[in-house]
Amino acid sequence: MSSTELPLVPPATVLPKVAPVRVGDGERLRSVGLPGITLTVRSRPPAREGLPPALYVHGLGGSSQNWSALMEQLEGDVDGEAVDLPGFGDSPPPDDGNYSITAHARAVIRLLDASGRGPVHLFGNSLGGAVSTRVAAVRPDLVRTLTLVSPALPEIRVQRTAVPTGLLALPGVAGLFTRFSKDWTPEQRVQGVTALCYGDPARVSPEGFRHAVEEMERRLQLPYFWDAMTRSARGLVNAYTLGGQHALWRQAERVLAPTLLVYGGRDQLVGFRMAQKAARTFRDSRLLTLPEAGHVAMMEYPETVAKAFRELAVDKAAVASGDSVGGCDRRDRSAGTSGEGTPRDGADAAKASGDGADATIVGS
């Protein structure tokens, strides 16, 4: 083993007794055993039978709970499930200790293949956005549409505020941080995460903050928590260095599914400047920019994200049936949440008030 590699932490056969994962009103949890992994899946019963399936994939340090607000918004539109990636949420570590982007994508593919729910409307945030991009590129048969919220795709100039997260990938840094922060309370840790991930931390309700603190207390008792964080951070950094057909931007070019890209103007982890590059790279995409949002727009502005997704799904259905939308081709139609817009440069831009955010959507 190289001196730069982390020692393998095998999956614990007997885990310490910790508080159960929170299950919101109307949600259900189930465990899915697959080769080499066990995944916890959170779901909401759809408003009616026959709705198309959807799968939500969280980011680094997150869990399926990150999607609860959006899942509730879309329960009348999709039959939604959110997965806890291996080592996160209520899913135990993978048997092989592999937390690479490829391994996480493989876990998502195995889940979809085993469930027979594909093709799905696939959602991904941050690391989950990179994972979902890879899934859509290598298994287009599994993806109806792709919605990426601040996807963690390679950046040449990384924001300074994102550097500490990237440093987790370096040998020894997680241990140093653990010792440095050993006296931090769960409340202090949640405050730090909220300040980093939200455009406006005041949008977190007192109840939401309390739930986050409870979840932080639970996670800190798990013996594999820092290992999963560190190895996943390293897997993301390693994915940034891959070239050829495995490069994430190259795979983004291969995505065939209609894609909704969501970027926050106050994102401290994924550069807002990457929005235009993503819009140029994904061949069938539309871009939703939320100037006041941070890294987790689906948690800050779930109504706006839900409305943009509905328009994507409606347009896809219209194109699939051969119908035009509003008397014009989908590529030339405004995807604005206001439903109005004036064509500019072959694409329409519309302003929308949404749920309190000034949102701009550009369709391509």
C-alpha positions, 0 to 999 in steps of 0.5 A: 500500500502506498504511503499516500493511501488510507488504511482500509476500514472494513465494514463494521459487523457490530455498530454502536447503538445510535439514534434512528435516522429521522423519517419525515411525515409521509416518508418511508425507509427501506433497506436494499441488499445488493452485491457488495453494498446495502443501501437505504432508500427513502421514499414518499408514496406518490399522489396517484398510481402510474407516475414516472419514477424518480431517483435523488442522489445526495452530495458529500456529507449529505443523505437522502434527507437533503431531498425531502423538501423537493420530494414533497413538492414533486409527489404529484409529479413523480414516484420519488425515491432518494438513496443514501450512498454507501457510508452515508445516511443510514447506508453502511460502508461498501464491503470493498471500501471503494468510495470513488465516483465510479463506485458510487455510480455503480451503486446507483446503477445496481439499485436501478437495475435491481428495482426495475424502475428505470428509466427514471428522472435522475436528480443529483446534487454536488458529488451526487451530480457528478455521480448522476452525470456518470450514470447518465453517460454510461447507462442512458437507458436508465435516465429519462431526464437529468436534473443537476443541482450544483454538480461537482464537475472539475474546475480549474480555478477552485473557489477558496471557500471550497479548498478545505473540503478538497483538503479532506482528500489529503492523507492525515487531514481528516485526523488533524481536523478531527483532533482540532474540532473535538471540542466543537458541539454538534450545534457549532458543526451544523452552523458551520455546514449551514453557513457553507452550504446555504446562500442565506442560513436564515432560511433554515427553520428552527425545526430544521436546525434541530433535526440537523443537529440530531443527525449530526450527533448520530453521524459522529457516533458512527465509526466509519463517518470520517472514513466515508467522508475522506474517501469520497472526497478523495474519489471526487478529486481523483475523478477530476484528474481522469482524462479520456472517455472517463473525464467527467466533462467528456462524459457530460458531453455524452449525456443524451437525456434532457438536462436541467442545470441549477446553479446558485449565485452564492454557492461557496463550493461550486463556482457560479461561473461554471454554469455557462460551461455546463450549459454549453457541454450538456447537449440538451440542457436548460439552465436555472440560475438562482442568484440568492441560493447557495450549494443546496438550492433544492433545500433553499428554493424547492418550489422554484426547482420543482417548477423548473423540473415540471417544465422540463418533464412536460417538454420532454413528454411533448417532444416524445409525442411529436407535439410542439409546445406553445406553437414552437420548438422546445429549444426555442421555448422559454423555460422560465417559471413565469411561463413568459419570455422573449427569445434571445439568441436562439434561446429564451430567458425568463424572470421568475419570482418562484418562492422568493428567489429571482430565478433566471432560466435559459433554455437551449 
